[in-house]
Amino acid sequence: MSYEAKRRSETAPEFWHEESEHSRKLAQTINGVLNGQTNNHFQVTMEVGDAQTKVKFPQAKDGVSVLLFPQNAKAALLSRESDVYASGSGGEVTITHGTAGGGEIYSLVIIG
């Protein structure tokens, strides 16, 4: 399994020593979110023989909502042939699925 985070926006600091710089940092973060650059979107590629895939995400806790979308024909086939679902706890998201043939690509969105 491999995964990569999608484009990320910088987290805006709660406080900053210079008001104008703080406003700029807030604006950059907000604009990044509006452009889809959030820190909770991943692309996951399954490896041959995997039946479970784990993605590290420190904010994942019990009850976190996880959205999973097949991104290629191999992933769509795996989703049709087996139950594919995801759950989060303890700082990671676990995707449970049938045995992967390798190369199945999913988009993963984590909502806390």
Biopython code that builds the backbone (N, CA, C, O; Angstrom):
import numpy as np
from Bio.PDB.StructureBuilder import StructureBuilder

atoms = [
    (1, "MET", "N", (0.841, -1.176, 0.000)),
    (1, "MET", "CA", (0.000, 0.000, 0.000)),
    (1, "MET", "C", (0.881, 1.231, 0.000)),
    (1, "MET", "O", (1.909, 1.293, 0.674)),
    (2, "SER", "N", (0.458, 2.182, -0.756)),
    (2, "SER", "CA", (1.113, 3.478, -0.695)),
    (2, "SER", "C", (0.020, 4.530, -0.662)),
    (2, "SER", "O", (-1.088, 4.313, -1.152)),
    (3, "TYR", "N", (0.344, 5.648, -0.088)),
    (3, "TYR", "CA", (-0.620, 6.740, -0.095)),
    (3, "TYR", "C", (0.124, 8.049, -0.086)),
    (3, "TYR", "O", (1.269, 8.146, 0.357)),
    (4, "GLU", "N", (-0.560, 9.046, -0.586)),
    (4, "GLU", "CA", (0.015, 10.381, -0.562)),
    (4, "GLU", "C", (-1.092, 11.380, -0.265)),
    (4, "GLU", "O", (-2.227, 11.235, -0.720)),
    (5, "ALA", "N", (-0.745, 12.360, 0.482)),
    (5, "ALA", "CA", (-1.709, 13.420, 0.782)),
    (5, "ALA", "C", (-1.856, 14.283, -0.451)),
    (5, "ALA", "O", (-0.892, 14.504, -1.183)),
    (6, "LYS", "N", (-3.053, 14.767, -0.679)),
    (6, "LYS", "CA", (-3.272, 15.707, -1.771)),
    (6, "LYS", "C", (-2.683, 17.050, -1.363)),
    (6, "LYS", "O", (-2.169, 17.198, -0.254)),
    (7, "ARG", "N", (-2.757, 18.031, -2.263)),
    (7, "ARG", "CA", (-2.186, 19.343, -1.959)),
    (7, "ARG", "C", (-2.712, 19.833, -0.627)),
    (7, "ARG", "O", (-3.909, 19.760, -0.349)),
    (8, "ARG", "N", (-1.826, 20.322, 0.173)),
    (8, "ARG", "CA", (-2.198, 20.742, 1.522)),
    (8, "ARG", "C", (-2.058, 22.244, 1.692)),
    (8, "ARG", "O", (-1.189, 22.877, 1.092)),
    (9, "SER", "N", (-2.921, 22.794, 2.514)),
    (9, "SER", "CA", (-2.787, 24.197, 2.882)),
    (9, "SER", "C", (-2.072, 24.253, 4.228)),
    (9, "SER", "O", (-2.168, 23.327, 5.034)),
    (10, "GLU", "N", (-1.381, 25.311, 4.453)),
    (10, "GLU", "CA", (-0.708, 25.500, 5.732)),
    (10, "GLU", "C", (-1.738, 25.795, 6.810)),
    (10, "GLU", "O", (-2.729, 26.476, 6.550)),
    (11, "THR", "N", (-1.518, 25.298, 7.994)),
    (11, "THR", "CA", (-2.404, 25.590, 9.109)),
    (11, "THR", "C", (-2.137, 27.012, 9.584)),
    (11, "THR", "O", (-0.988, 27.404, 9.791)),
    (12, "ALA", "N", (-3.201, 27.774, 9.753)),
    (12, "ALA", "CA", (-3.038, 29.159, 10.216)),
    (12, "ALA", "C", (-2.786, 29.171, 11.718)),
    (12, "ALA", "O", (-3.461, 28.458, 12.459)),
    (13, "PRO", "N", (-1.829, 29.965, 12.177)),
    (13, "PRO", "CA", (-1.586, 30.045, 13.614)),
    (13, "PRO", "C", (-2.724, 30.793, 14.316)),
    (13, "PRO", "O", (-3.335, 31.697, 13.745)),
    (14, "GLU", "N", (-2.993, 30.405, 15.545)),
    (14, "GLU", "CA", (-4.030, 31.102, 16.313)),
    (14, "GLU", "C", (-3.593, 32.515, 16.678)),
    (14, "GLU", "O", (-4.404, 33.441, 16.709)),
    (15, "PHE", "N", (-2.308, 32.667, 16.952)),
    (15, "PHE", "CA", (-1.765, 33.971, 17.331)),
    (15, "PHE", "C", (-0.494, 34.217, 16.533)),
    (15, "PHE", "O", (0.214, 33.280, 16.162)),
    (16, "TRP", "N", (-0.215, 35.488, 16.275)),
    (16, "TRP", "CA", (1.015, 35.846, 15.581)),
    (16, "TRP", "C", (1.443, 37.204, 16.096)),
    (16, "TRP", "O", (0.601, 38.048, 16.406)),
    (17, "HIS", "N", (2.740, 37.422, 16.190)),
    (17, "HIS", "CA", (3.243, 38.658, 16.786)),
    (17, "HIS", "C", (2.951, 39.899, 15.944)),
    (17, "HIS", "O", (2.948, 41.007, 16.481)),
    (18, "GLU", "N", (2.707, 39.748, 14.654)),
    (18, "GLU", "CA", (2.431, 40.876, 13.783)),
    (18, "GLU", "C", (1.034, 40.725, 13.197)),
    (18, "GLU", "O", (0.752, 39.725, 12.535)),
    (19, "GLU", "N", (0.159, 41.688, 13.423)),
    (19, "GLU", "CA", (-1.236, 41.564, 12.998)),
    (19, "GLU", "C", (-1.376, 41.421, 11.482)),
    (19, "GLU", "O", (-2.157, 40.593, 11.013)),
    (20, "SER", "N", (-0.632, 42.213, 10.711)),
    (20, "SER", "CA", (-0.762, 42.139, 9.247)),
    (20, "SER", "C", (-0.282, 40.780, 8.718)),
    (20, "SER", "O", (-0.874, 40.227, 7.791)),
    (21, "GLU", "N", (0.768, 40.259, 9.297)),
    (21, "GLU", "CA", (1.281, 38.940, 8.884)),
    (21, "GLU", "C", (0.282, 37.844, 9.273)),
    (21, "GLU", "O", (0.092, 36.884, 8.526)),
    (22, "HIS", "N", (-0.345, 37.985, 10.424)),
    (22, "HIS", "CA", (-1.347, 37.025, 10.859)),
    (22, "HIS", "C", (-2.528, 37.024, 9.893)),
    (22, "HIS", "O", (-3.026, 35.961, 9.524)),
    (23, "SER", "N", (-2.974, 38.196, 9.487)),
    (23, "SER", "CA", (-4.075, 38.299, 8.525)),
    (23, "SER", "C", (-3.709, 37.640, 7.205)),
    (23, "SER", "O", (-4.543, 36.973, 6.591)),
    (24, "ARG", "N", (-2.470, 37.819, 6.763)),
    (24, "ARG", "CA", (-2.013, 37.204, 5.517)),
    (24, "ARG", "C", (-2.022, 35.681, 5.631)),
    (24, "ARG", "O", (-2.475, 34.989, 4.719)),
    (25, "LYS", "N", (-1.519, 35.159, 6.756)),
    (25, "LYS", "CA", (-1.490, 33.711, 6.967)),
    (25, "LYS", "C", (-2.910, 33.133, 7.015)),
    (25, "LYS", "O", (-3.164, 32.063, 6.462)),
    (26, "LEU", "N", (-3.821, 33.830, 7.667)),
    (26, "LEU", "CA", (-5.217, 33.387, 7.704)),
    (26, "LEU", "C", (-5.816, 33.363, 6.300)),
    (26, "LEU", "O", (-6.491, 32.405, 5.922)),
    (27, "ALA", "N", (-5.567, 34.422, 5.531)),
    (27, "ALA", "CA", (-6.103, 34.501, 4.174)),
    (27, "ALA", "C", (-5.544, 33.372, 3.296)),
    (27, "ALA", "O", (-6.287, 32.775, 2.518)),
    (28, "GLN", "N", (-4.251, 33.076, 3.413)),
    (28, "GLN", "CA", (-3.663, 31.991, 2.633)),
    (28, "GLN", "C", (-4.317, 30.648, 2.965)),
    (28, "GLN", "O", (-4.617, 29.860, 2.068)),
    (29, "THR", "N", (-4.534, 30.396, 4.239)),
    (29, "THR", "CA", (-5.157, 29.141, 4.653)),
    (29, "THR", "C", (-6.591, 29.058, 4.148)),
    (29, "THR", "O", (-6.997, 28.032, 3.601)),
    (30, "ILE", "N", (-7.356, 30.119, 4.325)),
    (30, "ILE", "CA", (-8.753, 30.125, 3.879)),
    (30, "ILE", "C", (-8.829, 29.955, 2.365)),
    (30, "ILE", "O", (-9.656, 29.186, 1.874)),
    (31, "ASN", "N", (-7.991, 30.653, 1.626)),
    (31, "ASN", "CA", (-7.984, 30.513, 0.168)),
    (31, "ASN", "C", (-7.587, 29.106, -0.250)),
    (31, "ASN", "O", (-8.131, 28.569, -1.215)),
    (32, "GLY", "N", (-6.652, 28.509, 0.462)),
    (32, "GLY", "CA", (-6.266, 27.127, 0.164)),
    (32, "GLY", "C", (-7.429, 26.172, 0.353)),
    (32, "GLY", "O", (-7.659, 25.300, -0.485)),
    (33, "VAL", "N", (-8.166, 26.325, 1.445)),
    (33, "VAL", "CA", (-9.335, 25.471, 1.700)),
    (33, "VAL", "C", (-10.380, 25.681, 0.607)),
    (33, "VAL", "O", (-10.950, 24.713, 0.105)),
    (34, "LEU", "N", (-10.637, 26.931, 0.236)),
    (34, "LEU", "CA", (-11.621, 27.214, -0.813)),
    (34, "LEU", "C", (-11.194, 26.629, -2.158)),
    (34, "LEU", "O", (-12.043, 26.347, -3.004)),
    (35, "ASN", "N", (-9.897, 26.444, -2.364)),
    (35, "ASN", "CA", (-9.379, 25.838, -3.594)),
    (35, "ASN", "C", (-9.201, 24.336, -3.474)),
    (35, "ASN", "O", (-8.589, 23.711, -4.341)),
    (36, "GLY", "N", (-9.733, 23.745, -2.396)),
    (36, "GLY", "CA", (-9.685, 22.294, -2.245)),
    (36, "GLY", "C", (-8.393, 21.750, -1.676)),
    (36, "GLY", "O", (-8.158, 20.542, -1.733)),
    (37, "GLN", "N", (-7.560, 22.595, -1.135)),
    (37, "GLN", "CA", (-6.276, 22.170, -0.588)),
    (37, "GLN", "C", (-6.409, 21.934, 0.913)),
    (37, "GLN", "O", (-5.942, 22.731, 1.727)),
    (38, "THR", "N", (-7.046, 20.840, 1.257)),
    (38, "THR", "CA", (-7.248, 20.525, 2.666)),
    (38, "THR", "C", (-6.293, 19.423, 3.101)),
    (38, "THR", "O", (-5.724, 18.716, 2.269)),
    (39, "ASN", "N", (-6.126, 19.285, 4.388)),
    (39, "ASN", "CA", (-5.180, 18.322, 4.955)),
    (39, "ASN", "C", (-5.820, 16.976, 5.258)),
    (39, "ASN", "O", (-5.246, 16.175, 5.996)),
    (40, "ASN", "N", (-6.996, 16.715, 4.706)),
    (40, "ASN", "CA", (-7.715, 15.491, 5.046)),
    (40, "ASN", "C", (-8.069, 14.650, 3.823)),
    (40, "ASN", "O", (-8.986, 13.831, 3.884)),
    (41, "HIS", "N", (-7.357, 14.840, 2.721)),
    (41, "HIS", "CA", (-7.647, 14.146, 1.476)),
    (41, "HIS", "C", (-6.404, 13.381, 1.027)),
    (41, "HIS", "O", (-5.321, 13.952, 0.903)),
    (42, "PHE", "N", (-6.574, 12.099, 0.789)),
    (42, "PHE", "CA", (-5.451, 11.235, 0.421)),
    (42, "PHE", "C", (-5.790, 10.427, -0.823)),
    (42, "PHE", "O", (-6.962, 10.213, -1.132)),
    (43, "GLN", "N", (-4.768, 9.982, -1.530)),
    (43, "GLN", "CA", (-4.933, 8.999, -2.591)),
    (43, "GLN", "C", (-4.227, 7.739, -2.126)),
    (43, "GLN", "O", (-3.051, 7.780, -1.765)),
    (44, "VAL", "N", (-4.940, 6.612, -2.132)),
    (44, "VAL", "CA", (-4.423, 5.352, -1.605)),
    (44, "VAL", "C", (-4.342, 4.343, -2.743)),
    (44, "VAL", "O", (-5.304, 4.171, -3.491)),
    (45, "THR", "N", (-3.197, 3.675, -2.878)),
    (45, "THR", "CA", (-3.019, 2.622, -3.881)),
    (45, "THR", "C", (-2.774, 1.305, -3.165)),
    (45, "THR", "O", (-1.863, 1.197, -2.345)),
    (46, "MET", "N", (-3.594, 0.299, -3.478)),
    (46, "MET", "CA", (-3.476, -1.014, -2.835)),
    (46, "MET", "C", (-2.323, -1.812, -3.439)),
    (46, "MET", "O", (-2.007, -1.670, -4.620)),
    (47, "GLU", "N", (-1.705, -2.645, -2.619)),
    (47, "GLU", "CA", (-0.638, -3.547, -3.066)),
    (47, "GLU", "C", (-1.210, -4.949, -3.253)),
    (47, "GLU", "O", (-2.232, -5.291, -2.657)),
    (48, "VAL", "N", (-0.559, -5.753, -4.072)),
    (48, "VAL", "CA", (-0.995, -7.126, -4.324)),
    (48, "VAL", "C", (-1.106, -7.894, -3.005)),
    (48, "VAL", "O", (-0.187, -7.870, -2.187)),
    (49, "GLY", "N", (-2.228, -8.567, -2.808)),
    (49, "GLY", "CA", (-2.425, -9.424, -1.645)),
    (49, "GLY", "C", (-2.922, -8.730, -0.394)),
    (49, "GLY", "O", (-3.292, -9.400, 0.571)),
    (50, "ASP", "N", (-2.942, -7.401, -0.382)),
    (50, "ASP", "CA", (-3.446, -6.681, 0.799)),
    (50, "ASP", "C", (-4.932, -6.950, 0.990)),
    (50, "ASP", "O", (-5.685, -7.007, 0.018)),
    (51, "ALA", "N", (-5.350, -7.112, 2.227)),
    (51, "ALA", "CA", (-6.775, -7.213, 2.551)),
    (51, "ALA", "C", (-7.178, -6.098, 3.510)),
    (51, "ALA", "O", (-8.355, -5.930, 3.829)),
    (52, "GLN", "N", (-6.182, -5.341, 3.961)),
    (52, "GLN", "CA", (-6.420, -4.215, 4.856)),
    (52, "GLN", "C", (-5.336, -3.184, 4.587)),
    (52, "GLN", "O", (-4.175, -3.533, 4.371)),
    (53, "THR", "N", (-5.715, -1.931, 4.603)),
    (53, "THR", "CA", (-4.783, -0.845, 4.330)),
    (53, "THR", "C", (-4.918, 0.193, 5.426)),
    (53, "THR", "O", (-6.032, 0.587, 5.774)),
    (54, "LYS", "N", (-3.787, 0.645, 5.981)),
    (54, "LYS", "CA", (-3.807, 1.637, 7.058)),
    (54, "LYS", "C", (-3.147, 2.928, 6.578)),
    (54, "LYS", "O", (-2.104, 2.917, 5.924)),
    (55, "VAL", "N", (-3.795, 4.039, 6.929)),
    (55, "VAL", "CA", (-3.285, 5.366, 6.589)),
    (55, "VAL", "C", (-3.118, 6.138, 7.884)),
    (55, "VAL", "O", (-4.078, 6.302, 8.636)),
    (56, "LYS", "N", (-1.912, 6.612, 8.153)),
    (56, "LYS", "CA", (-1.656, 7.417, 9.355)),
    (56, "LYS", "C", (-2.316, 8.784, 9.202)),
    (56, "LYS", "O", (-2.119, 9.473, 8.201)),
    (57, "PHE", "N", (-3.090, 9.160, 10.195)),
    (57, "PHE", "CA", (-3.736, 10.469, 10.230)),
    (57, "PHE", "C", (-3.955, 10.818, 11.691)),
    (57, "PHE", "O", (-4.929, 10.362, 12.290)),
    (58, "PRO", "N", (-3.065, 11.622, 12.284)),
    (58, "PRO", "CA", (-3.088, 11.862, 13.730)),
    (58, "PRO", "C", (-4.436, 12.335, 14.283)),
    (58, "PRO", "O", (-4.749, 12.064, 15.442)),
    (59, "GLN", "N", (-5.235, 13.034, 13.475)),
    (59, "GLN", "CA", (-6.510, 13.540, 13.970)),
    (59, "GLN", "C", (-7.610, 12.480, 13.973)),
    (59, "GLN", "O", (-8.697, 12.732, 14.492)),
    (60, "ALA", "N", (-7.353, 11.304, 13.406)),
    (60, "ALA", "CA", (-8.378, 10.249, 13.355)),
    (60, "ALA", "C", (-8.645, 9.721, 14.763)),
    (60, "ALA", "O", (-7.729, 9.332, 15.488)),
    (61, "LYS", "N", (-9.916, 9.719, 15.121)),
    (61, "LYS", "CA", (-10.318, 9.224, 16.434)),
    (61, "LYS", "C", (-11.539, 8.332, 16.240)),
    (61, "LYS", "O", (-12.084, 8.262, 15.138)),
    (62, "ASP", "N", (-11.964, 7.662, 17.280)),
    (62, "ASP", "CA", (-13.138, 6.813, 17.185)),
    (62, "ASP", "C", (-14.317, 7.621, 16.661)),
    (62, "ASP", "O", (-14.563, 8.740, 17.110)),
    (63, "GLY", "N", (-15.039, 7.050, 15.715)),
    (63, "GLY", "CA", (-16.225, 7.703, 15.193)),
    (63, "GLY", "C", (-15.980, 8.707, 14.088)),
    (63, "GLY", "O", (-16.926, 9.349, 13.630)),
    (64, "VAL", "N", (-14.739, 8.866, 13.642)),
    (64, "VAL", "CA", (-14.450, 9.789, 12.555)),
    (64, "VAL", "C", (-15.157, 9.285, 11.285)),
    (64, "VAL", "O", (-15.263, 8.077, 11.070)),
    (65, "SER", "N", (-15.632, 10.204, 10.456)),
    (65, "SER", "CA", (-16.279, 9.827, 9.195)),
    (65, "SER", "C", (-15.222, 9.728, 8.104)),
    (65, "SER", "O", (-14.364, 10.601, 7.971)),
    (66, "VAL", "N", (-15.297, 8.655, 7.329)),
    (66, "VAL", "CA", (-14.327, 8.426, 6.262)),
    (66, "VAL", "C", (-15.088, 8.186, 4.962)),
    (66, "VAL", "O", (-15.945, 7.305, 4.896)),
    (67, "LEU", "N", (-14.780, 8.958, 3.942)),
    (67, "LEU", "CA", (-15.381, 8.790, 2.627)),
    (67, "LEU", "C", (-14.347, 8.143, 1.715)),
    (67, "LEU", "O", (-13.190, 8.562, 1.685)),
    (68, "LEU", "N", (-14.760, 7.134, 0.983)),
    (68, "LEU", "CA", (-13.850, 6.347, 0.152)),
    (68, "LEU", "C", (-14.432, 6.258, -1.253)),
    (68, "LEU", "O", (-15.583, 5.852, -1.418)),
    (69, "PHE", "N", (-13.652, 6.634, -2.271)),
    (69, "PHE", "CA", (-14.133, 6.653, -3.649)),
    (69, "PHE", "C", (-13.154, 5.926, -4.565)),
    (69, "PHE", "O", (-11.972, 6.268, -4.578)),
    (70, "PRO", "N", (-13.611, 4.925, -5.337)),
    (70, "PRO", "CA", (-12.722, 4.271, -6.298)),
    (70, "PRO", "C", (-12.324, 5.264, -7.395)),
    (70, "PRO", "O", (-13.149, 6.047, -7.867)),
    (71, "GLN", "N", (-11.045, 5.218, -7.794)),
    (71, "GLN", "CA", (-10.548, 6.163, -8.792)),
    (71, "GLN", "C", (-10.111, 5.501, -10.087)),
    (71, "GLN", "O", (-9.730, 6.190, -11.034)),
    (72, "ASN", "N", (-10.159, 4.168, -10.146)),
    (72, "ASN", "CA", (-9.847, 3.490, -11.400)),
    (72, "ASN", "C", (-10.708, 2.226, -11.501)),
    (72, "ASN", "O", (-11.388, 1.850, -10.547)),
    (73, "ALA", "N", (-10.668, 1.583, -12.659)),
    (73, "ALA", "CA", (-11.516, 0.406, -12.910)),
    (73, "ALA", "C", (-11.197, -0.734, -11.947)),
    (73, "ALA", "O", (-12.102, -1.445, -11.511)),
    (74, "LYS", "N", (-9.914, -0.917, -11.610)),
    (74, "LYS", "CA", (-9.536, -1.988, -10.682)),
    (74, "LYS", "C", (-10.161, -1.761, -9.301)),
    (74, "LYS", "O", (-10.614, -2.712, -8.663)),
    (75, "ALA", "N", (-10.188, -0.517, -8.843)),
    (75, "ALA", "CA", (-10.794, -0.207, -7.545)),
    (75, "ALA", "C", (-12.310, -0.399, -7.599)),
    (75, "ALA", "O", (-12.904, -0.907, -6.648)),
    (76, "ALA", "N", (-12.931, 0.001, -8.696)),
    (76, "ALA", "CA", (-14.375, -0.189, -8.838)),
    (76, "ALA", "C", (-14.724, -1.676, -8.828)),
    (76, "ALA", "O", (-15.722, -2.076, -8.228)),
    (77, "LEU", "N", (-13.906, -2.497, -9.490)),
    (77, "LEU", "CA", (-14.128, -3.943, -9.506)),
    (77, "LEU", "C", (-13.979, -4.532, -8.105)),
    (77, "LEU", "O", (-14.806, -5.345, -7.690)),
    (78, "LEU", "N", (-12.935, -4.134, -7.368)),
    (78, "LEU", "CA", (-12.751, -4.607, -5.994)),
    (78, "LEU", "C", (-13.950, -4.223, -5.134)),
    (78, "LEU", "O", (-14.399, -5.012, -4.302)),
    (79, "SER", "N", (-14.471, -3.006, -5.336)),
    (79, "SER", "CA", (-15.631, -2.550, -4.566)),
    (79, "SER", "C", (-16.877, -3.364, -4.890)),
    (79, "SER", "O", (-17.706, -3.606, -4.013)),
    (80, "ARG", "N", (-17.014, -3.789, -6.152)),
    (80, "ARG", "CA", (-18.177, -4.603, -6.526)),
    (80, "ARG", "C", (-18.055, -6.035, -6.025)),
    (80, "ARG", "O", (-19.057, -6.661, -5.677)),
    (81, "GLU", "N", (-16.830, -6.557, -5.986)),
    (81, "GLU", "CA", (-16.621, -7.961, -5.635)),
    (81, "GLU", "C", (-16.495, -8.204, -4.134)),
    (81, "GLU", "O", (-16.639, -9.341, -3.685)),
    (82, "SER", "N", (-16.232, -7.174, -3.361)),
    (82, "SER", "CA", (-16.072, -7.350, -1.914)),
    (82, "SER", "C", (-16.558, -6.096, -1.196)),
    (82, "SER", "O", (-16.719, -5.035, -1.798)),
    (83, "ASP", "N", (-16.784, -6.242, 0.086)),
    (83, "ASP", "CA", (-17.120, -5.069, 0.892)),
    (83, "ASP", "C", (-15.850, -4.250, 1.091)),
    (83, "ASP", "O", (-14.817, -4.784, 1.495)),
    (84, "VAL", "N", (-15.929, -2.974, 0.811)),
    (84, "VAL", "CA", (-14.815, -2.058, 1.032)),
    (84, "VAL", "C", (-15.330, -0.955, 1.942)),
    (84, "VAL", "O", (-16.275, -0.244, 1.599)),
    (85, "TYR", "N", (-14.700, -0.817, 3.110)),
    (85, "TYR", "CA", (-15.139, 0.211, 4.051)),
    (85, "TYR", "C", (-13.940, 0.695, 4.851)),
    (85, "TYR", "O", (-12.899, 0.040, 4.904)),
    (86, "ALA", "N", (-14.109, 1.855, 5.472)),
    (86, "ALA", "CA", (-13.020, 2.460, 6.231)),
    (86, "ALA", "C", (-13.526, 2.945, 7.576)),
    (86, "ALA", "O", (-14.677, 3.361, 7.712)),
    (87, "SER", "N", (-12.653, 2.886, 8.565)),
    (87, "SER", "CA", (-12.961, 3.404, 9.896)),
    (87, "SER", "C", (-11.689, 4.002, 10.485)),
    (87, "SER", "O", (-10.579, 3.628, 10.108)),
    (88, "GLY", "N", (-11.867, 4.927, 11.406)),
    (88, "GLY", "CA", (-10.715, 5.587, 11.998)),
    (88, "GLY", "C", (-10.697, 5.472, 13.500)),
    (88, "GLY", "O", (-11.745, 5.477, 14.145)),
    (89, "SER", "N", (-9.508, 5.367, 14.059)),
    (89, "SER", "CA", (-9.298, 5.436, 15.506)),
    (89, "SER", "C", (-7.803, 5.444, 15.776)),
    (89, "SER", "O", (-7.005, 4.962, 14.972)),
    (90, "GLY", "N", (-7.447, 5.993, 16.910)),
    (90, "GLY", "CA", (-6.059, 5.961, 17.365)),
    (90, "GLY", "C", (-5.039, 6.554, 16.421)),
    (90, "GLY", "O", (-3.902, 6.084, 16.368)),
    (91, "GLY", "N", (-5.419, 7.576, 15.674)),
    (91, "GLY", "CA", (-4.454, 8.246, 14.811)),
    (91, "GLY", "C", (-4.239, 7.604, 13.462)),
    (91, "GLY", "O", (-3.263, 7.916, 12.780)),
    (92, "GLU", "N", (-5.143, 6.698, 13.053)),
    (92, "GLU", "CA", (-5.031, 6.122, 11.725)),
    (92, "GLU", "C", (-6.397, 5.701, 11.205)),
    (92, "GLU", "O", (-7.340, 5.498, 11.970)),
    (93, "VAL", "N", (-6.478, 5.575, 9.890)),
    (93, "VAL", "CA", (-7.686, 5.101, 9.227)),
    (93, "VAL", "C", (-7.369, 3.728, 8.658)),
    (93, "VAL", "O", (-6.337, 3.534, 8.016)),
    (94, "THR", "N", (-8.268, 2.775, 8.898)),
    (94, "THR", "CA", (-8.099, 1.423, 8.378)),
    (94, "THR", "C", (-9.135, 1.186, 7.293)),
    (94, "THR", "O", (-10.336, 1.324, 7.523)),
    (95, "ILE", "N", (-8.654, 0.823, 6.097)),
    (95, "ILE", "CA", (-9.528, 0.464, 4.990)),
    (95, "ILE", "C", (-9.537, -1.059, 4.924)),
    (95, "ILE", "O", (-8.486, -1.679, 4.759)),
    (96, "THR", "N", (-10.714, -1.664, 5.050)),
    (96, "THR", "CA", (-10.858, -3.115, 4.978)),
    (96, "THR", "C", (-11.482, -3.439, 3.620)),
    (96, "THR", "O", (-12.451, -2.804, 3.201)),
    (97, "HIS", "N", (-10.915, -4.429, 2.946)),
    (97, "HIS", "CA", (-11.368, -4.757, 1.590)),
    (97, "HIS", "C", (-11.014, -6.203, 1.271)),
    (97, "HIS", "O", (-10.291, -6.851, 2.028)),
    (98, "GLY", "N", (-11.518, -6.705, 0.163)),
    (98, "GLY", "CA", (-11.130, -8.030, -0.305)),
    (98, "GLY", "C", (-9.668, -8.011, -0.715)),
    (98, "GLY", "O", (-9.050, -6.948, -0.769)),
    (99, "THR", "N", (-9.116, -9.170, -1.000)),
    (99, "THR", "CA", (-7.706, -9.261, -1.385)),
    (99, "THR", "C", (-7.465, -8.463, -2.660)),
    (99, "THR", "O", (-8.093, -8.703, -3.691)),
    (100, "ALA", "N", (-6.551, -7.517, -2.568)),
    (100, "ALA", "CA", (-6.263, -6.624, -3.691)),
    (100, "ALA", "C", (-5.399, -7.322, -4.732)),
    (100, "ALA", "O", (-4.530, -8.130, -4.405)),
    (101, "GLY", "N", (-5.658, -6.989, -5.994)),
    (101, "GLY", "CA", (-4.820, -7.489, -7.079)),
    (101, "GLY", "C", (-3.632, -6.579, -7.307)),
    (101, "GLY", "O", (-2.710, -6.926, -8.045)),
    (102, "GLY", "N", (-3.647, -5.417, -6.678)),
    (102, "GLY", "CA", (-2.575, -4.432, -6.829)),
    (102, "GLY", "C", (-2.968, -3.346, -7.812)),
    (102, "GLY", "O", (-3.507, -3.633, -8.880)),
    (103, "GLY", "N", (-2.701, -2.116, -7.457)),
    (103, "GLY", "CA", (-2.977, -0.989, -8.337)),
    (103, "GLY", "C", (-4.353, -0.380, -8.192)),
    (103, "GLY", "O", (-4.698, 0.537, -8.938)),
    (104, "GLU", "N", (-5.156, -0.866, -7.244)),
    (104, "GLU", "CA", (-6.456, -0.260, -6.997)),
    (104, "GLU", "C", (-6.237, 1.095, -6.320)),
    (104, "GLU", "O", (-5.575, 1.177, -5.286)),
    (105, "ILE", "N", (-6.785, 2.136, -6.900)),
    (105, "ILE", "CA", (-6.571, 3.487, -6.379)),
    (105, "ILE", "C", (-7.893, 4.040, -5.851)),
    (105, "ILE", "O", (-8.914, 4.003, -6.538)),
    (106, "TYR", "N", (-7.860, 4.549, -4.627)),
    (106, "TYR", "CA", (-9.021, 5.156, -3.990)),
    (106, "TYR", "C", (-8.670, 6.563, -3.529)),
    (106, "TYR", "O", (-7.529, 6.842, -3.160)),
    (107, "SER", "N", (-9.653, 7.436, -3.554)),
    (107, "SER", "CA", (-9.544, 8.727, -2.872)),
    (107, "SER", "C", (-10.155, 8.535, -1.492)),
    (107, "SER", "O", (-11.169, 7.856, -1.332)),
    (108, "LEU", "N", (-9.529, 9.136, -0.517)),
    (108, "LEU", "CA", (-9.947, 8.996, 0.873)),
    (108, "LEU", "C", (-10.078, 10.393, 1.462)),
    (108, "LEU", "O", (-9.139, 11.187, 1.406)),
    (109, "VAL", "N", (-11.250, 10.692, 2.027)),
    (109, "VAL", "CA", (-11.484, 11.973, 2.670)),
    (109, "VAL", "C", (-11.902, 11.695, 4.104)),
    (109, "VAL", "O", (-12.829, 10.923, 4.348)),
    (110, "ILE", "N", (-11.220, 12.321, 5.048)),
    (110, "ILE", "CA", (-11.468, 12.083, 6.472)),
    (110, "ILE", "C", (-12.115, 13.330, 7.061)),
    (110, "ILE", "O", (-11.575, 14.430, 6.948)),
    (111, "ILE", "N", (-13.275, 13.152, 7.690)),
    (111, "ILE", "CA", (-14.000, 14.266, 8.285)),
    (111, "ILE", "C", (-14.194, 13.972, 9.755)),
    (111, "ILE", "O", (-14.842, 12.989, 10.114)),
    (112, "GLY", "N", (-13.637, 14.816, 10.609)),
    (112, "GLY", "CA", (-13.596, 14.579, 12.022)),
    (112, "GLY", "C", (-14.836, 14.842, 12.767)),
    (112, "GLY", "O", (-14.875, 14.660, 13.984)),
]
sb = StructureBuilder()
sb.init_structure("model")
sb.init_model(0)
sb.init_chain("A")
sb.init_seg("    ")
for serial, (resi, resn, name, xyz) in enumerate(atoms, 1):
    if name == "N":
        sb.init_residue(resn, " ", resi, " ")
    sb.init_atom(name, np.array(xyz, "f"), 0.0, 1.0, " ", f" {name:<3s}", serial, name[0])
structure = sb.get_structure()
